[in-house]
Amino acid sequence: MVTGSLGSCNLIDTSARQPQSPRTSKYNMSGSTTLSSEESPAYVRQFSNHPHADIILRTRDSHEFRVPKVYIIDSSPILTDLIRTSPCPSNPNAVQGISTDAGTSLPVVQLSDSSCILSSLLSFIIPVAAHLPSTAVEDTMELLSTAQKYEMDLVLTRIRDHLARQNPPLIRGENAFYVYSLAQKYGLRREVDQAARLTLKVPMSIEVLESTGKLDVLSGALLHQLWDYHERVQEYLASDLTTFMMFGIGPRINFRCIKLSSSDVPIWLNDYINSVAMNPALFNLSEFHMALTRHVIPSSSHSSRCCQSCASIGSATIDTFWTALSDVVQHSIENEPRRFCLLQV
């Protein structure tokens, strides 16, 4: 009996508790052991007996996937070339790395991928229920890298669409630095960009990075690259936010504030905007409301005068302002020319 989800690479096989039938492992033509379908985990057996199979994909851990090659050919030009050069059963040694299965006379293509990754990849190619290799982030990164390696553009889109519908998402604030490192390792430029953008939610200081364990997942080269990215974003933000406060909706939020800047912007708002330009991690609605509260209800005895005008700013006005500010920040981040090199890590 096998327990666990079909997509998990860590399925628990309790068949050892049952009487064992004779092992049916065999040696392939290269001399390595090939596991029979009875010995394979569920995620392999799903692809072990397709009624229209005409090709065998053998993984590095000696599992075999019998599948119709038409799906593979339609998905990958790399695998297509390998399959089309596979030998006839009468001449199994014609191409290095490809043999034929003695029992079925099907061409066998030896791959460097694990059975866990290949099973997940095939689930996005062949009409079956799609599944990820496991819940581990690195396994998913390896899956994306494998699809990219075989130039499976449509399959990559399917996998990323599947990931986009996950809750919680694959890449999020708490794992952004780790995913950035993994995406660099596996050469996934889109995931590098997505993770880098999410790192903006964390103050880029050695003290913060060390206390939160972020330094443990980044090499010195990756840390330097992210540091440069944060500095470039800050430069773009500073320029765009200055324009926004001078000509955008910023000055119109409240002209009756008890303390205005030289450009007739409430001083508390001007200070908050400047802080965002210096530290994009402060760009969130909670920090905005805290800045407003400190102005409306000053904690210092030397600033006992409350600003009733700002205290009466309506929620609709704040929503309009925040939407406009969000557009500016988003535009600055998206238009910063992220040109991350894919480094060896």
LODOVEX-909160 format. One record per residue (C-alpha): residue in one letter; x, y, z negated. Coordinates in Angstrom, 2 decimals, padded with zeros to 5 digits. Layout:
BEGIN
 residuo    east   north      up
       A       X       Y       Z
...
//
This chain:
BEGIN
 residuo    east   north      up
       M  000.00  000.00  000.00
       V  001.30  003.44  000.85
       T  000.34  006.45 -001.23
       G  000.74  010.12 -000.39
       S -000.15  012.19  002.62
       L  000.71  011.05  006.09
       G  002.83  014.11  006.64
       S  005.04  013.65  003.60
       C  008.58  012.37  003.98
       N  008.48  011.21  000.37
       L  005.76  008.61  000.60
       I  005.86  005.96 -002.11
       D  005.87  002.46 -000.70
       T  004.75 -000.11 -003.28
       S  004.80 -003.04 -000.90
       A  007.67 -004.54 -002.92
       R  005.12 -005.60 -005.51
       Q  003.45 -007.85 -002.99
       P  004.76 -011.16 -001.63
       Q  007.22 -010.37  001.09
       S  007.05 -011.76  004.59
       P  010.33 -012.46  006.36
       R  012.10 -009.27  007.43
       T  011.80 -008.54  011.08
       S  014.63 -006.06  011.44
       K  016.64 -006.45  014.59
       Y  019.81 -005.07  016.08
       N  019.62 -002.69  018.97
       M  022.09 -002.79  021.80
       S  024.46 -000.40  020.02
       G  024.72 -002.83  017.11
       S  022.81 -000.78  014.53
       T  019.79 -002.13  012.71
       T  016.35 -001.16  014.01
       L  013.47 -001.35  011.54
       S  010.28 -003.13  012.51
       S  006.94 -001.35  012.31
       E  006.07 -003.34  009.16
       E  009.08 -001.84  007.39
       S  008.37  001.71  008.51
       P  006.57  004.37  006.44
       A  003.08  005.50  007.40
       Y  004.22  008.59  009.25
       V  006.25  006.33  011.57
       R  003.60  003.62  011.98
       Q  001.25  006.29  013.28
       F  003.35  006.32  016.46
       S  004.49  002.69  016.53
       N  001.72  001.19  018.64
       H  000.30  003.69  021.10
       P -001.66  001.71  023.72
       H -000.11  003.66  026.60
       A  003.46  003.80  025.30
       D  006.12  003.65  028.01
       I  009.11  005.06  026.15
       I  010.71  004.47  022.76
       L  012.27  007.31  020.81
       R  014.74  006.00  018.24
       T  015.75  008.24  015.34
       R  019.05  008.48  013.52
       D  017.58  006.50  010.62
       S  016.70  003.63  013.02
       H  012.93  004.11  013.26
       E  011.24  003.70  016.63
       F  008.39  005.75  018.06
       R  006.55  004.16  020.99
       V  004.81  006.97  022.84
       P  003.57  007.90  026.33
       K  006.39  009.84  027.94
       V  003.97  012.13  029.77
       Y  003.44  014.10  026.54
       I  007.19  014.45  026.03
       I  007.83  015.45  029.64
       D  005.12  018.10  029.47
       S  006.64  019.57  026.32
       S  010.41  019.56  026.66
       P  012.72  020.07  029.66
       I  015.63  018.79  027.55
       L  013.97  015.48  026.72
       T  012.57  015.29  030.24
       D  016.08  015.22  031.70
       L  017.10  012.53  029.25
       I  014.05  010.38  029.92
       R  014.27  010.72  033.69
       T  017.84  009.47  033.65
       S  016.93  006.47  031.53
       P  017.96  003.19  033.18
       C  015.75  000.51  034.60
       P  015.32 -002.52  032.31
       S  017.60 -004.51  034.60
       N  020.45 -002.07  034.03
       P  020.21 -001.03  030.37
       N  023.75  000.32  030.07
       A  023.59  002.76  032.97
       V  023.30  005.83  030.76
       Q  025.11  006.33  027.51
       G  022.74  006.67  024.56
       I  019.82  004.99  026.35
       S  019.05  001.29  026.25
       T  015.98 -000.88  026.67
       D  014.02 -002.71  024.04
       A  014.46 -006.43  024.54
       G  010.92 -007.30  023.42
       T  009.03 -004.72  025.47
       S  011.52 -003.72  028.18
       L  010.75 -000.08  027.42
       P  013.52  002.50  027.80
       V  014.92  003.55  024.42
       V  016.17  007.10  023.93
       Q  018.46  007.57  020.93
       L  017.87  010.91  019.18
       S  019.83  012.65  016.45
       D  016.71  013.65  014.51
       S  015.31  011.97  011.40
       S  012.07  009.98  011.55
       C  010.43  012.46  009.17
       I  011.12  015.42  011.48
       L  010.32  013.54  014.69
       S  007.00  012.30  013.33
       S  005.94  015.83  012.46
       L  007.15  017.13  015.81
       L  005.19  014.48  017.72
       S  002.05  015.36  015.77
       F  002.15  018.78  017.47
       I  002.65  017.16  020.90
       I  000.41  014.08  020.97
       P -003.35  014.43  020.22
       V -003.29  013.43  016.53
       A -003.74  015.36  013.30
       A -000.83  017.79  013.06
       H  001.23  017.61  009.89
       L  004.34  019.20  008.48
       P  007.28  017.00  007.47
       S  006.87  017.81  003.76
       T  006.17  020.67  001.41
       A  009.88  021.57  001.35
       V  010.69  024.86  003.09
       E  013.95  023.51  004.53
       D  012.17  020.57  006.20
       T  009.84  023.02  007.93
       M  012.81  025.12  009.05
       E  014.41  021.98  010.46
       L  011.18  021.14  012.29
       L  011.12  024.58  013.92
       S  014.80  024.26  014.78
       T  014.22  020.86  016.40
       A  011.41  022.20  018.57
       Q  013.66  025.10  019.53
       K  016.56  022.76  020.30
       Y  014.41  020.82  022.76
       E  013.07  024.10  024.27
       M  009.49  023.28  023.32
       D  008.10  026.81  023.57
       L  004.43  025.84  023.41
       V  005.04  023.41  020.55
       L  006.91  026.15  018.66
       T  003.86  028.37  019.06
       R  001.60  025.62  017.75
       I  003.78  025.01  014.72
       R  004.02  028.71  013.91
       D  000.25  029.09  014.31
       H -000.21  026.17  011.92
       L  002.14  027.82  009.43
       A  000.38  031.19  009.77
       R -002.84  029.61  008.50
       Q -001.22  028.22  005.37
       N -002.04  029.59  001.95
       P  000.35  030.48  000.45
       P  002.33  031.37  003.58
       L  005.66  029.73  004.31
       I  007.58  033.01  004.01
       R  006.65  035.22  001.08
       G  008.25  037.71 -001.24
       E  009.54  035.24 -003.82
       N  011.36  033.03 -001.30
       A  012.29  035.62  001.36
       F  016.03  035.57  000.58
       Y  016.11  031.75  000.60
       V  014.16  031.55  003.87
       Y  016.42  034.20  005.39
       S  019.43  032.01  004.60
       L  017.72  028.89  006.00
       A  016.54  030.68  009.14
       Q  020.12  031.79  009.74
       K  021.34  028.23  009.20
       Y  018.87  026.82  011.74
       G  019.16  029.66  014.26
       L  015.53  030.81  013.98
       R  015.56  034.49  014.95
       R  011.85  035.14  014.41
       E  011.95  033.72  010.90
       V  015.13  035.71  010.21
       D  013.26  038.91  011.10
       Q  010.17  038.00  009.07
       A  012.15  037.07  005.98
       A  014.37  040.16  006.24
       R  011.32  042.40  006.31
       L  009.97  040.77  003.15
       T  013.27  041.32  001.33
       L  012.44  045.02  001.45
       K  010.07  044.34 -001.45
       V  013.07  043.64 -003.69
       P  015.44  046.45 -004.80
       M  018.77  045.87 -003.07
       S  021.07  046.18 -006.05
       I  023.61  043.68 -007.32
       E  022.05  043.76 -010.79
       V  018.57  042.88 -009.52
       L  019.80  040.28 -007.04
       E  021.95  038.61 -009.67
       S  019.26  038.57 -012.36
       T  016.70  037.07 -009.98
       G  019.04  034.42 -008.56
       K  019.03  035.88 -005.05
       L  022.82  035.93 -004.87
       D  022.88  032.15 -005.26
       V  021.22  031.57 -001.87
       L  023.17  034.09  000.22
       S  026.69  033.93  001.57
       G  028.75  037.11  001.50
       A  028.22  037.62  005.24
       L  024.44  037.30  004.95
       L  024.33  039.63  001.95
       H  026.33  042.24  003.88
       Q  024.00  041.95  006.86
       L  020.88  042.36  004.73
       W  022.45  045.30  002.92
       D  023.05  047.06  006.24
       Y  019.47  046.33  007.28
       H  018.06  047.88  004.09
       E  020.19  051.00  004.60
       R  019.00  051.41  008.19
       V  015.37  051.05  007.13
       Q  015.90  053.71  004.46
       E  017.28  056.09  007.08
       Y  014.29  055.55  009.35
       L  011.87  055.91  006.46
       A  013.45  059.13  005.23
       S  013.07  060.77  008.65
       D  009.54  059.51  009.33
       L  008.24  060.27  005.84
       T  009.61  063.80  005.97
       T  007.68  064.39  009.18
       F  004.59  062.79  007.66
       M  004.66  065.05  004.61
       M  005.17  068.17  006.70
       F  002.69  067.55  009.49
       G  000.62  064.53  008.53
       I -002.15  063.95  006.04
       G  000.17  064.27  003.03
       P -000.22  068.03  002.51
       R -004.00  067.80  002.72
       I -004.48  065.40 -000.17
       N -004.86  068.26 -002.69
       F -003.94  071.92 -002.26
       R -005.15  072.79 -005.77
       C -002.55  070.76 -007.66
       I -001.01  072.73 -010.54
       K  002.45  072.08 -009.17
       L  003.07  072.13 -005.41
       S  006.28  071.68 -003.48
       S  007.59  074.31 -001.06
       S  005.57  072.63  001.69
       D  002.35  072.77 -000.38
       V  002.42  069.06 -001.23
       P  001.70  067.99 -004.83
       I  005.12  067.62 -006.42
       W  004.31  064.20 -007.89
       L  003.39  062.94 -004.42
       N  006.51  064.45 -002.89
       D  008.63  062.69 -005.52
       Y  006.87  059.37 -004.91
       I  007.38  059.59 -001.14
       N  011.07  060.36 -001.64
       S  011.39  057.36 -003.94
       V  009.91  055.09 -001.26
       A  012.44  056.38  001.25
       M  015.23  055.50 -001.19
       N  013.71  052.19 -002.27
       P  011.08  050.60  000.01
       A  010.25  048.12 -002.77
       L  008.31  050.97 -004.43
       F  005.87  051.10 -001.52
       N  002.79  049.54 -003.07
       L -000.50  050.90 -004.28
       S  000.24  050.16 -007.95
       E  003.36  052.34 -007.89
       F  001.37  055.09 -006.16
       H -001.32  055.06 -008.84
       M  001.30  055.01 -011.59
       A  002.88  058.13 -010.10
       L -000.52  059.82 -009.99
       T -001.31  058.77 -013.58
       R  002.01  060.12 -014.90
       H  001.15  063.45 -013.30
       V -002.45  063.58 -014.48
       I -001.69  062.37 -018.00
       P  001.86  063.51 -018.79
       S  003.54  061.61 -021.60
       S  005.98  064.36 -022.53
       S  004.97  066.86 -025.21
       H  006.71  069.53 -023.14
       S  004.27  068.87 -020.28
       S  000.98  068.91 -022.10
       R -000.96  070.57 -019.31
       C -003.08  068.03 -017.43
       C -003.84  068.42 -013.75
       Q -007.61  068.12 -013.59
       S -007.55  068.82 -009.86
       C -005.48  065.73 -009.03
       A -007.43  063.72 -011.57
       S -010.56  064.40 -009.51
       I -009.11  063.21 -006.17
       G -011.75  060.87 -004.76
       S -011.15  057.23 -003.89
       A -012.05  057.88 -000.25
       T -009.33  060.54 -000.04
       I -006.79  058.20 -001.59
       D -007.81  055.36  000.76
       T -007.41  057.64  003.79
       F -004.04  058.86  002.60
       W -002.78  055.34  001.80
       T -003.85  054.01  005.19
       A -002.00  056.83  006.95
       L  001.09  056.33  004.77
       S  001.01  052.56  005.41
       D  000.97  053.17  009.15
       V  004.05  055.38  008.91
       V  005.98  052.89  006.75
       Q  005.00  049.96  008.95
       H  006.00  051.88  012.07
       S  009.38  052.75  010.60
       I  010.12  049.15  009.62
       E  008.93  047.69  012.91
       N  010.85  050.19  015.01
       E  014.11  049.81  013.13
       P  016.26  048.00  015.72
       R  016.74  044.69  013.89
       R  019.57  043.03  015.74
       F  020.54  040.31  013.34
       C  023.40  038.12  014.45
       L  022.74  034.45  013.85
       L  025.65  033.70  011.56
       Q  027.21  030.39  010.61
       V  026.28  029.73  006.99
//
